[in-house]
Structures are given as structure tokens and as C-alpha cells.
Amino acid sequence: MSYLVFARKWRPQSFEEVLSQDHVTITLRNAIDMERIGHAYLLTGPRGVGKTTTARIFAKALNCEKGPTSKPCQQCDSCKSITTGNHMDVREIDGASNRGIDQIRDLRERARYATASGKYKIYIIDEVHMLTNEAFNALLKILEEPPDMVIFIFATTQPRKVPDTILSRCQRFDFRRIPVSDMSEYLKKEAASEGITLDSAALSLVCRASGGSLRDALSLMDQLVSFSGNDVKGEEVTKLLGLVETDLLYDITSGILAGNTSRAIDHVSGALAKGYSVDELLDALIVFLRNLLLVATGAQDSLIEVPDSESRLLVKLSENLPDIAVLNILRILSSASIEVKRSSLPRVTLETAVITASKLSRAFSIDELPPVADKVFEVCRQPEHGTPPQIEVAVTESDSSEDEKKPTPEEAAEKSGIIEDNVPAEDEDDSADDAEKEKETSRTILGLFDAV
């Protein structure tokens, strides 16, 4: 027998084996047990999380010789033929290559015939969003009122491209990305059954590179075993996937944080000399800074996908490091990642961003800002600027002295500035001098803020 890749060899064959999609599998199992089987289902979610696999298991559960049952026997001819893809009543259709109205018309005509051997005639259309509008319209009537014992199962990674008229006729199930913890346990168990050992660093890197797709992780496992044999180490994963070394990212980041521009640029040049592209280096640096930001802010529990060796480096960098410093550097490099994609000189863009970020060798938090208020008060106390303004406190009649003479209405109006008709010339000159002093004081204060 020819070699079978891990993605097919380790494919789940029952609802219990489907990883991290309990909200889907439990609903389908209960629907079978309660005899509440619908006629159309839409399975959505990222690639490699179990949509087509779940559709096959559902078809197997409905057409099992002992069923319909939520636990197919896996031994009867029906279960075996569905597993191998040879069942006469379970048809898998690729929506990308059968997207026209003629193919849907043919499907609609075939659906009217009775089943060949199973209890249900099941059509699984993968990537259903690739169908044309005309094909969707041809599918509407039979989808709404299908013949007895006909079930449609649609799978797609882009449900927004499916018309609302189709969505409203289906039971929709949204699949989620596989969590790293669940994926690592699954890979470790399946690898052990094959005599393959993975250290913690290799397992973590494979899970991170998969992006939550179990199929991608299994494909990487195939490559790793071919590359390094049955004993897989983290260094070998880094080489095979072309990942930027963590130590190199640490050296660049530490140079930026220390304000040592030459050291940071030298490490960038060394990384590019090793064959890393500007995009790869910049993306890896942004991810590293993101993890550093989480550690600096105290959200270290969010780093479940990071190997222990990298976690130790992040903790070392975050000592006495304000999180705003990392945030500012991260913003600069994130902006540079956008410019790199449309620049004719991406290396210059990267080096410019690193130089700019290294100039932010120190970032002030609010508590560390210079005492601007004290400097402003000192400026106001200087003789050429007059005395600082005093805050007048209103005094109620009950607190005032009985002997204190109340001002007359004329005195009150004059004090408030209402009477201005008989102002002497000398007072006008003094007012002009005071206004000029106030302007000079304002300019001095603004200069203090600019210095900060």
C-alpha cells in the first residue's frame, strides 16, 4: 500500500475524535438521537479545522447499517465505503470546479432518484461560496423543498460570499480554530503512536506555525519527520520553516531599547545576510515585540503559545521596562511593515524604522514626566512676571466679621471692572504693561512644555 500522509491517516472517524468543536458535534449527535435531522447544513470556519471531516462523519452516522446512530460502527460496508469515499449515495462535490448552473441542474435532477443502498442521499459541496449566482438560484428551490431522504451539507471558509437566500435555508455551524493546548496534546499522542518524539520547543513552534489549522500542523509533521527522522527538535523546526531565531530578535530588540543604534542595525544586517527577507524579519520582530508588550503589561498568561526559552528572554527584557516604550517601538515597526510592502527599497525602510525606534531609548510615563507645574510656578514668581495669581475664596455672611464694612455698589462695580469711563491714563499704561507681561509669561510656559 502507498504511503498515507498524517493528515489522512490521523483523520477523525467519529464525533468523539473531532478536536475542539464540541458545540457542533454535540448538536449533530443530539439531532440524530432525537430524530431531528435537517435537510440542509452550512459548516463555516477557517481551513483545516474539521468541516469536511465532520460532514463525512455525519453522513456515516446517517447511513450506517445500524443507524441512523450518533456512534457509527465503522465496520459495516456503508461506513467503510464512506471512509474511503466510494459510497454511491454520498457525493462530495468541489464547488470551485463545479460552480456553473449546468452542474447544479444535473445535481438537481440526480437528487430526485431513490438511494442506491443507504438510507439517505447526501451531497457534500465543499467551498460552496465559489458557485455562481445563477448556480445558487438554481439550487434554491430544491434546497427549500428537497425530496425525502436528501440532505445537503455545504462547507465554506467564506460564508459572507454565500447569498442570504441560501443561508436562511440552512442550519449554520461555525467552526473555531484549534487551541494550541488541544492541538499540542493531540499531536503528542498521535506522534507517540508512530514512534515520533517532539520536544516542547518543536511542539510549540509547529502549533504556532499552523495558525490553528490541524491539517496544516499534520502536514508540517510530515515534513519534519522527513527532514530530521523520528526525533524532532526545536532547532530543526526553525531551520525547516525558515523562522527567525529568537536570539537574533532578542539582540535587535535589546539594541533598540538601549538606544544603541549601531548594534541594532548590525544585527539587522546579520539577519538579512543569513537569508531572511525584510518581510520575514519585520513580521517576526513585530510578533516578538507584541509578546514583550504583554509581559511588560503583566499579561504574561496570554503567552501560552510561546516556548519557555523565549519566555525567559522576554522576562529578562521586561525588567524595569515601561510598557509605553515597547508600545511606541511597536507602532513604529508596524507602520514600517505597511511601507515595506509598497516600497522599492524595503531594506532602507526597515533600517530607518529601527533607527527611529532606537532613538526612543527612554519613554516617560505620566508619573515620570518632569515637574512642569513647579517650573511654571517658579516662572510666575519671578519679579518681571509679577506675582502668581491668587485664588479668591468666597466668604459667606455668617463667616465674615460684623465690624467689616460692606462695599458700596459703586465700589463693587469698580472692583469688578464694570465702571471704565473714568480710568486715568496712568492706569491704562499699567494695564498695557500687565498684558505684555502676561504674554511673556505665556511664551515662557509654552517653552517649558516644548522642552518636555
Backbone hydrogen bonds, N-H to C=O, Kabsch-Sander energy under -0.5 kcal/mol:
donor,donor_aa,acceptor,acceptor_aa,energy
5,V,3,Y,-0.5
8,R,5,V,-1.1
9,K,5,V,-3.0
10,W,6,F,-2.9
11,R,8,R,-1.0
17,E,14,S,-0.8
18,V,14,S,-0.7
18,V,15,F,-0.8
24,V,21,Q,-1.4
25,T,21,Q,-2.4
26,I,22,D,-2.4
28,L,24,V,-2.3
29,R,25,T,-2.5
30,N,26,I,-2.4
31,A,27,T,-2.2
32,I,28,L,-1.9
33,D,29,R,-2.4
34,M,30,N,-2.5
35,E,32,I,-0.9
36,R,31,A,-3.0
41,Y,152,F,-2.1
42,L,171,Q,-3.0
43,L,154,F,-3.4
44,T,42,L,-0.6
44,T,173,F,-2.8
45,G,156,T,-1.0
49,V,46,P,-0.7
54,T,50,G,-2.1
55,A,51,K,-2.0
56,R,52,T,-2.2
57,I,53,T,-2.3
58,F,54,T,-2.5
59,A,55,A,-2.2
60,K,56,R,-2.6
61,A,57,I,-2.5
62,L,58,F,-1.8
63,N,59,A,-1.9
64,C,60,K,-0.9
67,G,64,C,-2.0
69,T,61,A,-2.2
80,K,76,C,-2.2
81,S,77,D,-2.5
82,I,78,S,-2.1
83,T,79,C,-2.1
84,T,80,K,-2.0
85,G,81,S,-0.8
86,N,81,S,-3.2
87,H,81,S,-0.8
90,V,87,H,-0.6
91,R,89,D,-0.6
91,R,122,I,-2.4
92,E,90,V,-0.5
93,I,91,R,-0.6
93,I,124,I,-3.4
95,G,93,I,-0.7
95,G,126,D,-2.7
98,N,94,D,-1.3
104,I,100,G,-1.4
105,R,101,I,-2.2
106,D,102,D,-2.1
107,L,103,Q,-2.2
108,R,104,I,-2.5
109,E,105,R,-1.9
110,R,106,D,-2.3
111,A,107,L,-2.0
112,R,109,E,-1.0
113,Y,110,R,-1.5
121,K,149,M,-3.5
122,I,89,D,-2.9
122,I,120,Y,-0.6
123,Y,151,I,-2.5
124,I,91,R,-3.1
124,I,122,I,-0.6
125,I,123,Y,-0.7
125,I,153,I,-2.2
126,D,93,I,-2.6
126,D,124,I,-0.7
127,E,155,A,-1.0
128,V,125,I,-0.5
128,V,155,A,-1.9
130,M,127,E,-1.8
131,L,128,V,-1.8
132,T,99,R,-2.2
136,F,132,T,-2.4
137,N,133,N,-2.4
138,A,134,E,-2.0
139,L,135,A,-1.2
140,L,136,F,-0.9
140,L,137,N,-0.5
141,K,137,N,-0.5
143,L,139,L,-1.9
144,E,140,L,-2.0
145,E,141,K,-2.3
150,V,147,P,-1.4
151,I,121,K,-2.4
152,F,39,H,-2.4
153,I,123,Y,-3.0
154,F,41,Y,-3.3
155,A,125,I,-2.3
156,T,43,L,-2.2
161,K,158,Q,-1.6
162,V,159,P,-1.4
166,I,163,P,-0.9
167,L,163,P,-2.2
168,S,164,D,-2.5
169,R,166,I,-1.4
170,C,167,L,-1.5
171,Q,40,A,-2.0
172,R,170,C,-0.6
173,F,42,L,-2.8
175,F,44,T,-3.6
175,F,173,F,-0.6
178,I,212,G,-2.4
183,M,179,P,-2.5
184,S,180,V,-2.8
185,E,181,S,-1.8
186,Y,182,D,-2.1
187,L,183,M,-2.8
188,K,184,S,-2.3
189,K,185,E,-2.1
190,E,186,Y,-2.7
191,A,187,L,-2.7
192,A,188,K,-2.0
193,S,189,K,-1.5
194,E,190,E,-0.8
194,E,191,A,-0.8
195,G,192,A,-1.2
196,I,191,A,-3.2
197,T,230,N,-3.1
199,D,232,V,-1.6
203,L,199,D,-2.4
204,S,200,S,-2.3
205,L,201,A,-2.3
206,V,202,A,-2.3
207,C,203,L,-2.0
208,R,204,S,-2.2
209,A,205,L,-2.5
210,S,206,V,-1.5
211,G,207,C,-0.7
211,G,208,R,-0.8
212,G,207,C,-0.8
213,S,210,S,-1.0
214,L,48,G,-1.6
214,L,212,G,-0.6
215,R,48,G,-1.1
217,A,213,S,-1.8
218,L,214,L,-2.4
219,S,215,R,-2.1
220,L,216,D,-2.2
221,M,217,A,-2.0
222,D,218,L,-1.9
223,Q,219,S,-1.8
224,L,220,L,-2.7
225,V,221,M,-2.4
226,S,222,D,-1.8
227,F,223,Q,-1.8
228,S,224,L,-3.2
229,G,225,V,-1.8
231,D,228,S,-0.6
232,V,197,T,-2.8
232,V,230,N,-0.7
237,V,233,K,-1.5
238,T,234,G,-2.1
239,K,235,E,-2.0
240,L,236,E,-2.5
241,L,237,V,-2.6
242,G,238,T,-0.8
243,L,238,T,-1.6
249,L,245,E,-1.8
250,Y,246,T,-2.4
251,D,247,D,-2.2
252,I,248,L,-2.1
253,T,249,L,-2.4
254,S,250,Y,-2.8
255,G,251,D,-1.9
256,I,252,I,-2.0
257,L,253,T,-2.7
258,A,254,S,-2.0
259,G,256,I,-1.1
260,N,255,G,-2.0
261,T,259,G,-1.3
264,A,260,N,-2.0
265,I,261,T,-2.5
266,D,262,S,-2.3
267,H,263,R,-2.0
268,V,264,A,-1.8
269,S,265,I,-2.6
270,G,266,D,-2.2
271,A,267,H,-2.1
272,L,268,V,-2.2
273,A,269,S,-2.0
274,K,270,G,-1.1
275,G,272,L,-1.1
276,Y,271,A,-1.5
281,L,277,S,-2.4
282,L,278,V,-2.6
283,D,279,D,-2.6
284,A,280,E,-2.4
285,L,281,L,-2.2
286,I,282,L,-2.2
287,V,283,D,-2.1
288,F,284,A,-2.2
289,L,285,L,-2.4
290,R,286,I,-2.2
291,N,287,V,-2.1
292,L,288,F,-2.2
293,L,289,L,-2.5
294,L,290,R,-1.9
295,V,291,N,-1.9
296,A,292,L,-2.7
297,T,293,L,-1.9
298,G,295,V,-1.1
299,A,294,L,-2.6
302,S,299,A,-1.5
303,L,300,Q,-1.7
306,V,303,L,-1.2
311,S,307,P,-2.2
312,R,308,D,-2.1
313,L,309,S,-1.4
314,L,310,E,-2.3
315,V,311,S,-2.4
316,K,312,R,-2.0
317,L,313,L,-2.2
318,S,314,L,-1.9
319,E,316,K,-0.8
321,L,318,S,-1.7
325,A,322,P,-1.2
326,V,322,P,-1.0
327,L,323,D,-2.3
328,N,324,I,-2.2
329,I,325,A,-1.8
330,L,326,V,-2.7
331,R,327,L,-2.0
332,I,328,N,-1.8
333,L,329,I,-2.4
334,S,330,L,-2.3
335,S,331,R,-2.0
336,A,332,I,-1.8
337,S,333,L,-1.9
338,I,334,S,-1.0
339,E,335,S,-1.7
340,V,336,A,-2.7
341,K,337,S,-0.9
342,R,338,I,-0.5
342,R,339,E,-1.1
343,S,339,E,-0.6
343,S,340,V,-0.8
349,T,345,L,-1.6
350,L,346,P,-2.3
351,E,347,R,-2.8
352,T,348,V,-2.5
353,A,349,T,-2.0
354,V,350,L,-2.3
355,I,351,E,-2.5
356,T,352,T,-2.5
357,A,353,A,-2.6
358,S,354,V,-2.3
359,K,355,I,-1.1
359,K,356,T,-0.5
360,L,356,T,-0.5
360,L,357,A,-1.2
361,S,359,K,-1.4
368,E,365,S,-0.6
369,L,366,I,-1.0
372,V,370,P,-2.5
375,K,371,P,-1.7
376,V,372,V,-2.6
377,F,373,A,-2.1
378,E,374,D,-2.0
379,V,375,K,-2.2
380,C,376,V,-2.1
381,R,377,F,-1.3
382,Q,378,E,-0.7
382,Q,379,V,-1.0
385,H,382,Q,-1.6
386,G,383,P,-1.4
392,E,390,Q,-0.7
394,A,392,E,-0.6
399,D,396,T,-0.7
400,S,396,T,-1.1
404,E,401,S,-0.6
412,A,408,T,-2.5
413,A,409,P,-2.4
414,E,410,E,-2.5
415,K,411,E,-2.5
416,S,412,A,-1.9
417,G,413,A,-0.6
417,G,414,E,-0.6
418,I,413,A,-2.4
419,I,413,A,-0.7
420,E,418,I,-0.8
423,V,420,E,-0.8
428,E,424,P,-1.4
429,D,425,A,-2.1
430,D,426,E,-2.3
431,S,427,D,-2.4
432,A,428,E,-2.1
433,D,429,D,-2.4
434,D,430,D,-2.5
435,A,431,S,-2.3
436,E,432,A,-2.1
437,K,433,D,-2.3
438,E,434,D,-2.4
439,K,435,A,-2.1
440,E,436,E,-2.3
441,T,437,K,-2.5
442,S,438,E,-2.3
443,R,439,K,-2.3
444,T,440,E,-2.0
445,I,441,T,-2.4
446,L,442,S,-2.6
447,G,443,R,-1.9
448,L,444,T,-1.5
449,F,445,I,-1.8
450,D,446,L,-2.3
451,A,447,G,-1.9
452,V,448,L,-1.5
